[in-house]
Amino acid sequence: METNKEYCLEVWGSWACFTRPELKVERVSYDVITPSAGRAIFDAIFWKPAISWHVTKIEVLSPIKWTSIRRNEVGAVAKPKTGPIYIQDKRQQRNTLLLKDVHYRIHAVMHYKKPEERTSNSREPGDDESPLKYQHIFERRAGKGQCFTQPYLGNREFPAFFRLVPDDTSDPEPIAEDKDLGIMLYELDYESSSQNGKGRADAMFYRAEMKQGVIIVPEPDSQEILR
């Protein structure tokens, strides 16, 4: 039985912002979707403690286009001890450099976790649990356009639309462009940070290169991953 299976989603939207973490004040997007944002789209369609998603390849189907907008944001976080936040007192205007008319094909592997690989608070697997069961559920949901939560393109106000791509589909072709995208956010490692007693997740990065519109994403344990 095939425990790991790769799927492909065609994803598109009018706006996207995959914020660079090194820029603290103004929001500036990466040139293309990050692996963590791509993984989040698969999670929004189907996620269970028994599976995890790993993005393997990103195909850029539309030219990279930019636009700039100014948005009102709240410059504080509500906490029980401090009481409510009055927006008119904490409002901040920030400029955002974002992408428009984005269109991708995102390839990801559904990894079936064995019981010993799961977190301690996960329930015991049922008698009917198997990789094939979860694969069928994802295929049915993605094929019908169903999702548990609305997938988005970096920010929740930028919804992502998707369709499940058949194995033999390669149309439209990726853009004919080569570009060194520099150091890009790969993923946030919550598991290792919790094991080490840290209060926040560890950021993982990698050197992203686009060749003829295609970005190959390394494995999580690859030497290409920077921590």
RONUPA-682476 format. One record per residue (C-alpha): residue number from 1; x, y, z. Coordinates in Angstrom, 2 decimals. Layout:
<nulos>
> NUM; X; Y; Z
...
</nulos>
This chain:
<nulos>
> 1; 0.00; 0.00; 0.00
> 2; 1.32; 3.44; -0.96
> 3; 1.65; 5.40; 2.28
> 4; 2.82; 8.66; 0.68
> 5; 1.09; 10.05; -2.40
> 6; 1.72; 13.26; -4.34
> 7; -1.07; 15.58; -5.43
> 8; -1.23; 18.78; -7.43
> 9; -3.49; 21.79; -6.97
> 10; -3.96; 24.65; -9.39
> 11; -4.26; 27.78; -7.24
> 12; -5.10; 31.34; -8.26
> 13; -6.32; 34.65; -6.87
> 14; -6.51; 38.38; -7.52
> 15; -4.17; 39.41; -4.68
> 16; -1.45; 37.78; -2.60
> 17; 1.06; 38.83; 0.03
> 18; 3.64; 36.33; 1.31
> 19; 5.26; 38.69; 3.79
> 20; 9.02; 38.77; 4.23
> 21; 9.71; 38.31; 7.97
> 22; 12.80; 40.55; 7.93
> 23; 10.70; 43.65; 7.19
> 24; 8.99; 44.68; 10.43
> 25; 7.03; 47.84; 9.54
> 26; 5.95; 47.79; 5.91
> 27; 4.60; 44.56; 4.43
> 28; 6.56; 43.39; 1.38
> 29; 5.74; 40.11; -0.35
> 30; 8.12; 37.48; -1.65
> 31; 8.06; 37.18; -5.44
> 32; 6.14; 33.88; -5.32
> 33; 4.23; 31.74; -2.86
> 34; 6.28; 30.17; -0.06
> 35; 6.22; 26.42; 0.69
> 36; 4.54; 27.09; 4.05
> 37; 1.74; 29.09; 2.37
> 38; 1.30; 26.31; -0.19
> 39; 1.15; 23.69; 2.56
> 40; -1.49; 25.77; 4.37
> 41; -3.77; 25.56; 1.30
> 42; -3.60; 21.75; 1.39
> 43; -4.25; 21.84; 5.16
> 44; -7.33; 24.04; 4.60
> 45; -8.78; 21.38; 2.31
> 46; -7.94; 18.37; 4.46
> 47; -5.90; 17.88; 7.61
> 48; -5.78; 15.19; 10.29
> 49; -3.22; 14.38; 13.02
> 50; -2.39; 11.21; 11.08
> 51; -1.13; 13.07; 7.99
> 52; 1.21; 15.90; 7.08
> 53; 1.82; 17.76; 3.82
> 54; 5.18; 18.48; 2.19
> 55; 5.35; 20.79; -0.82
> 56; 7.76; 19.41; -3.43
> 57; 7.38; 21.73; -6.42
> 58; 5.84; 25.10; -7.30
> 59; 5.06; 26.06; -10.89
> 60; 4.49; 29.75; -11.60
> 61; 1.85; 30.01; -14.35
> 62; 1.39; 33.79; -14.59
> 63; 3.95; 36.61; -14.85
> 64; 4.98; 38.12; -11.51
> 65; 3.12; 41.42; -11.17
> 66; 3.24; 43.91; -8.30
> 67; 0.98; 46.59; -6.89
> 68; 0.97; 48.75; -3.76
> 69; -1.88; 49.53; -1.39
> 70; -2.21; 51.32; 1.95
> 71; -4.20; 49.57; 4.68
> 72; -5.41; 50.37; 8.18
> 73; -4.10; 47.94; 10.77
> 74; -4.39; 47.64; 14.54
> 75; -1.04; 48.10; 16.27
> 76; -1.84; 46.10; 19.43
> 77; -2.98; 42.68; 20.59
> 78; -5.98; 42.23; 22.88
> 79; -5.12; 40.53; 26.18
> 80; -7.33; 39.62; 29.15
> 81; -5.26; 41.71; 31.55
> 82; -5.28; 44.88; 29.43
> 83; -8.93; 44.78; 28.45
> 84; -10.50; 45.78; 25.11
> 85; -8.75; 47.63; 22.30
> 86; -10.25; 50.82; 20.89
> 87; -9.41; 50.78; 17.20
> 88; -9.41; 54.57; 16.82
> 89; -6.58; 54.76; 19.40
> 90; -4.44; 51.95; 17.95
> 91; -5.03; 52.39; 14.22
> 92; -1.92; 52.46; 12.01
> 93; -1.63; 53.02; 8.27
> 94; 0.88; 50.75; 6.60
> 95; 1.96; 50.38; 3.02
> 96; 1.83; 46.90; 1.46
> 97; 3.74; 45.82; -1.64
> 98; 1.83; 42.79; -2.86
> 99; 1.33; 40.51; -5.85
> 100; -1.66; 40.59; -8.16
> 101; -3.26; 38.04; -10.49
> 102; -1.25; 35.10; -9.15
> 103; -1.57; 31.61; -10.63
> 104; 0.33; 28.52; -9.48
> 105; 0.44; 24.74; -9.65
> 106; 1.51; 23.40; -6.26
> 107; 2.69; 19.82; -5.85
> 108; 2.64; 18.27; -2.37
> 109; 3.03; 14.81; -0.85
> 110; 0.53; 13.54; 1.71
> 111; 2.65; 11.76; 4.31
> 112; 0.85; 9.18; 6.44
> 113; 2.23; 9.17; 9.97
> 114; 2.69; 5.91; 11.79
> 115; 1.31; 5.90; 15.37
> 116; 4.80; 6.33; 16.84
> 117; 5.36; 9.44; 14.69
> 118; 2.33; 11.28; 16.03
> 119; 2.16; 13.75; 18.90
> 120; 1.27; 12.48; 22.35
> 121; -2.16; 14.16; 22.35
> 122; -3.29; 12.43; 19.13
> 123; -5.97; 9.79; 19.48
> 124; -5.17; 6.15; 18.86
> 125; -5.74; 5.07; 15.22
> 126; -9.06; 3.34; 14.53
> 127; -9.45; -0.10; 13.01
> 128; -10.41; 1.38; 9.63
> 129; -7.55; 3.86; 9.47
> 130; -5.19; 3.57; 6.50
> 131; -3.34; 5.82; 4.03
> 132; -5.86; 4.89; 1.35
> 133; -8.74; 6.18; 3.49
> 134; -7.19; 9.63; 3.83
> 135; -6.19; 9.75; 0.18
> 136; -9.76; 9.06; -0.90
> 137; -11.10; 11.74; 1.46
> 138; -8.71; 14.36; 0.09
> 139; -9.40; 13.43; -3.53
> 140; -13.14; 13.67; -2.96
> 141; -12.98; 16.99; -1.13
> 142; -10.49; 18.65; -3.48
> 143; -12.34; 17.34; -6.53
> 144; -15.58; 18.96; -5.31
> 145; -13.86; 22.22; -4.28
> 146; -14.59; 21.60; -0.59
> 147; -12.46; 22.92; 2.27
> 148; -12.65; 23.05; 6.07
> 149; -11.51; 26.69; 6.11
> 150; -11.18; 29.20; 3.28
> 151; -7.62; 28.90; 1.89
> 152; -5.85; 32.21; 1.40
> 153; -2.80; 33.66; -0.30
> 154; -0.61; 34.88; 2.55
> 155; -3.21; 37.16; 4.18
> 156; -6.71; 36.06; 5.13
> 157; -8.30; 38.88; 3.13
> 158; -6.82; 37.43; -0.09
> 159; -8.82; 34.22; -0.79
> 160; -7.29; 31.41; -2.83
> 161; -9.30; 29.49; -5.42
> 162; -8.22; 25.96; -6.31
> 163; -8.88; 22.83; -8.31
> 164; -7.42; 19.34; -8.15
> 165; -5.15; 18.75; -11.15
> 166; -5.18; 15.31; -12.85
> 167; -1.84; 13.50; -13.09
> 168; -1.45; 14.04; -16.83
> 169; -2.23; 17.78; -16.89
> 170; 0.51; 20.31; -17.69
> 171; -1.53; 23.11; -19.26
> 172; -0.97; 26.02; -18.99
> 173; 2.79; 25.92; -19.21
> 174; 4.89; 27.67; -16.52
> 175; 6.33; 31.07; -17.40
> 176; 9.61; 30.95; -19.36
> 177; 11.67; 32.81; -16.77
> 178; 14.72; 32.05; -14.64
> 179; 15.21; 33.96; -11.40
> 180; 17.22; 33.65; -8.21
> 181; 14.60; 34.37; -5.53
> 182; 17.13; 34.51; -2.71
> 183; 16.60; 33.24; 0.82
> 184; 12.91; 32.41; 1.32
> 185; 10.86; 31.25; 4.28
> 186; 10.45; 27.47; 4.09
> 187; 8.36; 26.56; 7.11
> 188; 7.81; 27.20; 10.81
> 189; 8.96; 24.26; 12.92
> 190; 6.50; 24.04; 15.81
> 191; 7.38; 20.47; 16.77
> 192; 11.07; 20.97; 17.57
> 193; 10.39; 24.25; 19.39
> 194; 7.82; 22.56; 21.67
> 195; 10.22; 19.71; 22.40
> 196; 12.93; 22.22; 23.35
> 197; 10.56; 24.20; 25.57
> 198; 10.62; 27.33; 23.41
> 199; 7.66; 29.68; 23.38
> 200; 7.61; 30.19; 19.63
> 201; 8.26; 28.22; 16.46
> 202; 11.66; 28.05; 14.79
> 203; 11.81; 29.61; 11.31
> 204; 13.31; 27.51; 8.53
> 205; 14.60; 29.03; 5.26
> 206; 16.01; 27.85; 1.93
> 207; 17.59; 29.30; -1.20
> 208; 14.82; 29.41; -3.82
> 209; 15.61; 29.34; -7.52
> 210; 13.06; 29.51; -10.32
> 211; 14.08; 27.81; -13.55
> 212; 11.69; 28.23; -16.47
> 213; 8.92; 29.00; -14.02
> 214; 9.54; 25.93; -11.81
> 215; 10.78; 25.95; -8.20
> 216; 11.97; 22.65; -6.71
> 217; 11.40; 22.55; -2.95
> 218; 13.90; 20.50; -0.88
> 219; 13.01; 17.88; 1.73
> 220; 12.60; 19.10; 5.35
> 221; 15.74; 17.21; 6.49
> 222; 17.83; 18.36; 3.51
> 223; 21.13; 20.17; 3.98
> 224; 19.64; 22.98; 1.90
> 225; 17.37; 23.96; 4.80
> 226; 18.70; 26.88; 6.85
> 227; 17.76; 27.34; 10.53
</nulos>
